[in-house]
């Protein structure tokens, strides 16, 4: 009976309320997402009886997803995770560009290129942010006009300097309206950064705000982004849509930050397939036996799951509070796990699945009408370039280039940065992002320095016809990174393992810039493969100089004098 009710609840998600009784798929949202208790005719059937023999009934839609993960390459598996789970955080630039003289905010900025417009370049190249707690609820800023204070020096019989006058009813109503607006913005930002919020999790302080304003939030997320918001007694789930192929998003181990592998994703989907109907207390050995029985492939019994993949999947489930009481040693099969079935069912983005394969799911999960598709990109990614959009999406952005971003900026407390190549929504609070640039750490510092110098080397001249992307020779990247490691490595306390392994430094630095949308790999099939510098990268470089000083260093082809700024943060722990 419970499985039957679950199937009904999983498939009837159209339209309406915010309490989870009949959620909506969201305006403009595709229905090609993970099937829960609804499998197509091509779903694998052979795993069901074997897994049920272990005492658990697997979900056929999630079993099919596990098979797709197991067969995918790393980048496809990342995109499949985004499309099927939608648990990725928003990512935005955190440093607003300095206003340029004579450039008015608003639509006028669309005539200015990122290549030559205002920049967010910091004078100290190694500027690092202070370490702080996990991102989440931000305290609302006090409105200076909400509570006027009587000036000091009051005479006897009049309010003293520590007293506030009584507010009129109209003033009190205005204060309440501002407070409600601040709470709604805090809740919306929290959900966009953490699509699954629980009443007992790390962001529990924001959960009451979500429940208090759930009807308003449900309507706004549906109208602006086509996202479905379900708020229950103990958790809130914002069901995000996919971002399409090449989204540069991935699931990472919550403790180590290691990226998930296709095998880790497959184990995660396998575990979820069994946990959606599992008992509240479940022996670890029973779960592992059922996972082995349900694993995709004819030789699943002869090839037990890699312990590293299994540990990664269990760490994510613990982080989402789906599982508790997980032993440190997963070979202790006598341990008893605590299962939250409600949260297990909340992890998939929503049913039903109509895609025939992984590529179809990735494509269909990101489909939406032009306005919704562009607004999703604006809300979730650092910058939206017109060159990356389809023709109808470019038309929408051209027609709504100011009003469209402005509505989202007001909803989320962001600032619209409009340029000739596209639009970025910048977060002045530097919180609505999962990546930090500028940031502390060897990779973040090297990435900021690298992008500054690459822009100075290849930035097009004013008036020069150029696309949003400029090719960057591999030799230039290697030379600049070599110079930076020589100049800054030891003085700034960069990690010794990176200084000893320049290949790893290059790999991780380029990966960060790619995920921030500042670099992009050349299209598949390009020979030789390389990198493209994107126009928003110029916002992190000094203002354009038509006669720049040549570079220096033993890796460069030019000679000049370079002033090395002092490091801005504490030395990193040296690692051998």
C-alpha positions in Angstrom: 0.0 0.0 0.0 2.8 2.4 0.8 4.5 1.8 -2.5 1.2 2.4 -4.3 0.7 5.7 -2.4 4.3 6.7 -3.2 3.7 6.0 -6.9 0.7 8.3 -6.9 2.4 11.0 -5.1 5.4 10.8 -7.4 3.5 11.1 -10.6 0.8 13.6 -9.7 2.9 16.7 -9.5 1.0 19.4 -11.4 0.3 22.9 -10.5 -0.5 23.9 -7.1 0.2 24.0 -3.4 3.5 24.4 -1.6 3.0 21.7 1.1 3.9 18.7 -1.0 0.3 17.5 -1.4 0.1 18.3 -5.1 3.2 20.1 -6.2 3.8 21.5 -9.7 6.3 20.6 -12.2 6.9 24.2 -12.8 6.0 26.5 -15.7 8.0 25.6 -18.8 9.6 22.6 -17.1 10.0 19.4 -19.1 8.6 16.1 -17.9 11.8 14.2 -18.9 13.2 13.6 -15.4 13.8 10.5 -13.3 10.9 8.1 -13.1 10.1 7.0 -9.6 7.9 3.9 -9.5 7.2 4.4 -13.2 9.5 2.6 -15.6 9.3 2.6 -19.4 9.2 -0.6 -21.4 13.0 -0.6 -21.8 13.6 -0.4 -18.0 15.8 -3.3 -16.7 13.6 -6.0 -15.2 16.2 -8.6 -14.4 17.4 -6.9 -11.3 14.1 -6.7 -9.5 13.6 -10.3 -8.4 17.3 -10.6 -7.3 17.1 -7.5 -5.2 13.8 -8.4 -3.7 15.3 -11.7 -2.7 17.5 -9.6 -0.4 14.4 -8.2 1.1 14.2 -4.8 -0.7 12.2 -3.7 -3.7 14.2 -1.4 -6.0 12.7 1.4 -7.9 12.9 0.7 -11.7 13.4 4.3 -12.8 16.4 4.8 -10.5 17.8 1.4 -11.5 17.8 2.6 -15.1 19.5 5.8 -14.0 22.2 3.8 -12.3 22.8 1.9 -15.5 23.1 5.2 -17.4 25.6 6.4 -14.9 27.7 3.2 -15.0 27.9 3.5 -18.8 28.7 7.2 -19.0 31.9 9.1 -19.2 32.9 11.6 -16.5 31.5 14.7 -18.1 28.3 13.0 -19.2 27.8 11.5 -15.7 28.1 15.1 -14.2 25.5 16.4 -16.7 23.2 13.4 -15.9 23.4 14.1 -12.2 22.4 17.8 -12.8 19.5 16.7 -15.0 18.2 13.9 -12.7 18.8 15.3 -9.2 19.0 19.1 -9.7 20.8 19.6 -6.4 23.4 21.9 -7.7 23.9 25.4 -6.1 23.8 28.7 -7.9 27.1 30.2 -9.0 27.7 33.9 -9.3 30.5 36.4 -9.5 31.0 38.1 -6.1 32.8 41.3 -6.9 30.9 44.0 -8.7 32.7 46.0 -11.3 33.8 49.5 -10.4 31.5 52.0 -12.1 33.1 53.7 -15.1 33.1 57.4 -15.6 30.3 58.4 -18.0 28.7 54.9 -18.0 25.2 55.0 -16.6 23.8 51.8 -15.0 21.1 49.9 -16.8 20.7 49.4 -20.6 23.5 51.8 -21.5 25.9 49.1 -20.4 24.8 46.9 -23.3 26.9 49.1 -25.6 30.1 48.4 -23.6 32.1 45.2 -24.0 33.5 43.2 -21.1 36.8 43.4 -22.9 37.1 47.2 -22.4 34.4 48.0 -19.8 34.6 48.5 -16.0 36.5 45.9 -14.1 36.5 44.3 -10.7 40.3 44.1 -10.6 41.7 44.3 -7.1 45.0 46.2 -6.5 46.4 43.3 -4.6 46.5 40.3 -6.9 46.6 37.8 -4.1 43.5 39.2 -2.3 42.0 36.4 -0.4 38.7 36.1 1.4 38.6 35.3 5.1 37.5 31.8 5.9 34.0 31.6 7.1 31.3 29.1 7.9 29.3 27.2 5.3 27.3 29.3 3.0 23.6 29.6 3.8 21.3 32.0 5.6 22.4 35.6 5.6 21.3 38.0 8.2 19.0 40.7 6.8 20.6 44.1 6.8 18.8 46.6 9.0 16.9 49.3 7.1 18.2 52.6 8.5 14.8 54.2 7.9 12.8 51.6 9.7 13.6 52.6 13.3 14.5 56.2 13.6 16.4 57.0 16.8 15.9 60.2 18.8 19.1 62.3 18.8 21.2 62.3 22.0 21.0 65.2 24.5 17.3 65.0 25.1 16.0 67.1 28.0 14.2 65.6 31.1 10.7 64.6 30.3 11.5 63.8 26.7 12.7 60.6 25.2 16.4 59.9 26.0 19.1 59.1 23.6 18.6 55.3 24.1 14.8 55.5 23.5 13.0 55.1 20.2 9.8 57.0 19.5 6.6 55.0 19.1 5.9 54.3 15.4 2.6 55.2 13.8 0.5 52.5 12.4 1.5 53.3 8.8 5.2 53.4 9.8 4.8 50.0 11.6 3.1 48.5 8.5 6.0 49.8 6.3 8.5 48.2 8.7 6.7 44.9 8.6 6.5 45.0 4.8 10.3 45.6 4.6 10.9 42.8 7.1 8.8 40.4 5.1 10.6 41.3 1.9 13.9 40.7 3.5 12.8 37.3 4.9 11.5 36.3 1.4 14.8 37.2 -0.2 16.8 35.3 2.4 14.7 32.3 1.9 14.9 32.5 -1.9 18.7 32.8 -1.8 19.0 29.9 0.6 16.9 27.6 -1.6 18.8 28.6 -4.7 22.1 27.8 -2.9 20.8 24.7 -1.2 17.9 23.1 -3.0 17.2 20.6 -0.2 16.8 22.3 3.3 15.8 20.3 6.3 14.5 21.3 9.7 17.4 19.7 11.5 20.2 20.2 8.9 23.0 22.8 8.7 20.6 25.5 7.4 17.8 24.8 9.8 17.7 28.5 10.9 16.3 29.4 7.4 13.7 26.6 7.3 11.1 28.6 9.3 11.4 31.4 6.8 10.7 29.1 3.9 7.7 27.6 5.6 6.4 31.1 6.5 6.6 32.4 3.0 6.1 29.1 1.1 3.1 30.2 -0.9 4.9 33.4 -2.2 8.1 31.5 -2.9 6.3 28.7 -4.7 4.6 31.3 -7.0 7.8 33.3 -7.7 10.0 30.3 -8.4 7.3 28.9 -10.7 6.7 32.1 -12.5 10.4 33.2 -12.9 12.2 30.0 -13.3 9.7 27.2 -13.8 10.9 25.5 -10.6 8.7 23.4 -8.4 9.0 24.1 -4.7 7.7 21.4 -2.2 7.6 22.4 1.5 6.7 19.7 4.0 6.8 19.7 7.8 10.4 18.8 8.0 12.1 19.6 4.7 11.9 22.0 1.7 12.9 20.9 -1.8 13.4 23.2 -4.7 13.3 21.0 -7.8 15.7 22.6 -10.3 15.8 21.8 -14.0 18.8 20.6 -15.9 21.3 22.9 -17.4 22.0 20.9 -20.6 25.2 19.4 -21.9 28.5 20.8 -20.7 27.1 22.5 -17.6 30.4 22.4 -15.7 28.6 21.2 -12.5 29.4 18.1 -10.6 28.7 16.4 -7.3 31.6 16.3 -4.9 32.4 14.4 -1.7 31.0 16.6 1.1 34.1 16.0 3.2 37.1 15.9 0.8 35.7 17.8 -2.2 36.8 15.0 -4.5 34.6 14.9 -7.6 32.2 12.0 -8.1 33.1 9.3 -10.6 30.6 7.5 -12.9 30.9 4.6 -10.5 30.1 6.8 -7.5 27.1 8.2 -9.3 25.9 4.7 -10.1 26.2 3.5 -6.5 24.3 6.6 -5.4 21.4 5.9 -7.8 21.5 2.2 -6.8 21.2 3.1 -3.1 18.4 5.5 -3.7 16.5 2.9 -5.8 16.4 0.7 -2.7 16.0 3.4 0.0 12.8 5.0 -1.3 10.9 2.0 0.2 13.3 0.7 2.8 12.4 0.3 6.5 13.5 3.0 8.9 16.1 0.7 10.4 18.1 -1.2 7.8 21.1 -3.5 8.4 24.1 -2.4 6.2 24.7 -5.9 5.0 21.2 -6.2 3.8 21.4 -3.0 1.8 24.8 -3.9 0.3 23.5 -7.3 -0.7 20.5 -5.7 -2.4 22.8 -3.2 -4.2 25.0 -6.0 -5.5 21.9 -7.9 -6.7 20.5 -4.8 -8.4 23.7 -3.5 -9.9 23.5 -3.1 -13.7 25.4 -5.5 -16.0 25.5 -9.2 -16.5 28.6 -9.7 -14.3 27.4 -7.6 -11.4 27.7 -10.4 -8.9 31.3 -11.1 -9.9 32.3 -7.4 -9.7 31.5 -6.0 -6.3 31.3 -2.2 -6.0 34.5 -0.3 -5.5 34.7 0.7 -1.8 35.7 4.3 -2.8 32.7 4.7 -5.0 30.4 3.2 -2.3 31.9 5.5 0.4 31.4 8.5 -1.8 27.7 7.6 -2.4 27.1 7.0 1.3 28.8 10.3 2.2 26.4 12.2 -0.1 23.4 10.4 1.4 24.5 11.2 4.9 25.1 14.9 3.9 21.5 15.0 2.6 20.3 13.2 5.8 18.9 10.3 3.9 21.1 7.9 5.9 22.4 8.1 9.4 24.5 5.9 11.7 26.9 4.9 8.8 30.0 3.1 10.2 33.4 4.4 9.2 34.2 0.9 7.9 31.6 -0.1 5.3 32.7 -3.8 5.6 31.0 -3.8 9.0 27.8 -5.3 7.6 26.3 -5.9 11.0 25.8 -2.1 11.5 22.2 -0.8 11.4 21.5 2.3 9.3 18.7 4.8 9.9 16.8 5.7 6.7 14.7 8.7 6.0 12.4 7.5 3.2 10.8 11.0 2.7 14.2 12.6 2.0 15.2 9.6 -0.2 12.1 10.3 -2.3 12.9 14.0 -2.4 16.3 13.6 -4.0 15.2 12.8 -7.6 14.1 16.0 -9.3 10.7 14.6 -10.2 8.8 12.2 -12.5 8.0 10.9 -15.0 10.9 9.9 -17.3 10.2 9.9 -21.0 13.8 10.0 -22.2 15.1 6.8 -23.9 18.8 7.3 -22.9 21.1 9.5 -20.9 21.6 12.0 -23.6 17.9 12.4 -24.1 17.4 13.0 -20.4 20.1 15.6 -20.2 18.7 17.4 -23.2 15.0 17.2 -22.2 15.5 18.1 -18.6 16.9 21.5 -19.6 14.2 22.4 -22.2 12.0 25.3 -21.5 10.4 28.3 -23.3 13.0 31.0 -24.2 12.3 33.4 -21.4 12.4 30.7 -18.7 15.5 29.1 -20.2 17.4 32.4 -20.1 16.2 33.3 -16.6 17.4 30.0 -15.4 20.9 30.6 -16.8 20.9 34.0 -15.2 19.9 32.6 -11.8 22.3 29.7 -11.8 25.4 30.6 -13.8 28.0 33.4 -13.5 27.3 35.0 -16.9 25.0 34.4 -19.8 26.6 35.1 -23.2 24.4 35.7 -26.2 26.7 33.4 -28.2 25.8 30.5 -26.1 22.0 30.9 -26.6 19.7 29.6 -29.3 18.3 32.1 -31.8 14.9 32.4 -30.0 16.7 32.8 -26.6 18.9 35.6 -28.0 15.8 37.3 -29.3 14.2 37.2 -25.9 17.4 38.5 -24.2 17.6 41.3 -26.7 14.0 42.3 -26.2 14.1 41.9 -22.4 17.8 42.7 -21.8 17.0 45.0 -18.9 13.6 44.0 -17.5 14.3 40.3 -17.5 17.6 40.4 -15.4 16.1 43.2 -13.2 13.2 41.0 -12.1 15.6 38.2 -11.0 18.0 40.7 -9.4 15.3 42.1 -7.3 14.0 38.6 -6.4 17.5 37.4 -5.3 19.3 40.5 -4.1 21.7 40.6 -7.0 23.1 43.3 -9.3 22.7 43.1 -13.1 25.9 43.7 -15.1 24.8 44.2 -18.7 27.5 44.2 -21.4 27.6 43.9 -25.2 28.3 40.1 -25.0 25.7 39.2 -22.4 24.5 39.7 -18.8 25.9 38.6 -15.4 24.0 38.8 -12.1 26.6 39.7 -9.5 26.2 39.0 -5.8 27.7 41.9 -3.8 27.5 39.9 -0.6 29.7 37.3 -2.3 27.7 34.4 -0.9 25.4 33.0 -3.6 28.1 30.8 -5.1 29.8 27.5 -4.5 33.2 28.7 -5.9 35.3 31.7 -4.7 37.2 33.9 -7.1 39.0 35.9 -5.7 39.6 33.3 -3.0 42.0 31.8 -0.6 44.2 28.9 -1.6 46.8 28.0 -4.2 44.4 27.3 -7.0 42.2 30.3 -6.5 45.2 32.6 -6.3 46.9 31.1 -9.3 43.6 31.3 -11.3 43.1 35.0 -10.6 46.7 35.8 -11.5 46.5 33.7 -14.6 43.3 35.2 -16.0 44.6 38.7 -15.4 47.7 38.1 -17.5 45.9 36.2 -20.2 43.5 39.0 -20.7 46.4 41.5 -20.9 48.1 39.3 -23.5 45.2 38.5 -25.9 42.5 41.1 -25.2 41.3 42.5 -28.5 41.8 46.2 -29.3 38.9 48.6 -29.1 36.9 48.5 -32.3 38.4 45.2 -33.4 35.8 42.7 -34.5 35.9 39.7 -32.2 33.6 37.1 -30.9 33.0 36.6 -27.2 35.8 34.1 -27.0 39.5 34.6 -27.9 41.8 31.6 -28.5 44.7 31.2 -26.0 47.8 29.2 -27.1 48.8 26.4 -24.8 52.3 27.7 -24.8 51.1 31.0 -23.4 49.2 29.3 -20.6 52.2 27.1 -19.7 54.6 30.1 -19.8 52.4 32.4 -17.7 51.7 29.7 -15.1 55.4 28.9 -14.9 56.2 32.6 -14.3 53.5 32.8 -11.6 54.7 29.8 -9.8 58.3 31.2 -9.8 57.2 34.7 -8.7 54.5 33.9 -6.1 54.8 30.2 -5.2 57.2 30.4 -2.2 56.5 34.0 -1.1 52.7 33.4 -1.0 53.0 30.0 0.6 51.6 28.0 -2.3 51.3 24.3 -1.7 54.5 22.5 -2.3 52.8 19.6 -4.1 51.5 22.0 -6.7 54.9 23.7 -7.0 56.5 20.3 -7.6 53.8 19.1 -10.0 53.1 21.9 -12.5 50.8 19.6 -14.5 48.5 19.3 -11.5 48.6 23.1 -10.9 47.7 23.7 -14.5 44.8 21.1 -14.5 43.2 22.4 -11.3 43.6 26.1 -12.2 42.1 25.7 -15.6 39.3 23.6 -14.1 38.4 26.4 -11.7 38.4 29.0 -14.5 36.3 26.8 -16.7 33.7 26.2 -13.9 33.5 30.0 -13.3 32.8 30.5 -17.0 36.0 32.5 -17.7 37.7 29.8 -19.9 36.1 27.3 -22.2 37.6 24.3 -24.0 37.7 24.5 -27.8 34.9 22.7 -29.6 35.2 18.9 -29.8 37.2 17.9 -32.9 39.4 21.0 -32.8 43.0 20.1 -33.5 45.0 20.7 -31.5 42.6 21.0 -28.6 43.0 24.2 -26.6 41.3 26.9 -24.6 39.2 30.0 -25.3 39.3 33.0 -23.1 35.8 34.3 -22.5 34.8 38.0 -22.5 33.8 38.1 -18.7 37.4 37.2 -17.8 38.3 40.8 -18.6 36.4 42.0 -15.6 39.1 40.5 -13.4 42.0 42.2 -15.2 43.2 45.8 -15.0 41.6 48.3 -17.2 42.6 48.1 -20.9 46.0 49.8 -21.7 46.7 50.3 -25.4 50.5 50.2 -24.7 50.9 47.5 -22.0 54.2 46.7 -20.5 55.6 43.4 -21.8 55.8 40.4 -19.5 58.8 39.0 -17.8 60.1 35.9 -16.2 62.1 33.0 -17.5 59.0 31.4 -19.1 58.0 34.5 -21.1 59.2 35.6 -24.4 59.5 39.3 -23.3 61.5 41.2 -20.7 60.4 43.8 -18.3 60.2 44.6 -14.6 57.4 43.2 -12.5 56.4 44.3 -9.0 55.4 41.4 -6.9 52.6 42.3 -4.5 52.8 41.1 -0.9 50.7 38.1 -0.1 47.3 39.1 1.4 46.5 36.0 3.5 48.2 33.6 5.9 50.5 31.1 4.6 48.9 27.9 3.5 49.9 24.7 5.1 52.8 23.3 3.2 52.2 19.9 1.9 54.9 17.6 0.6 
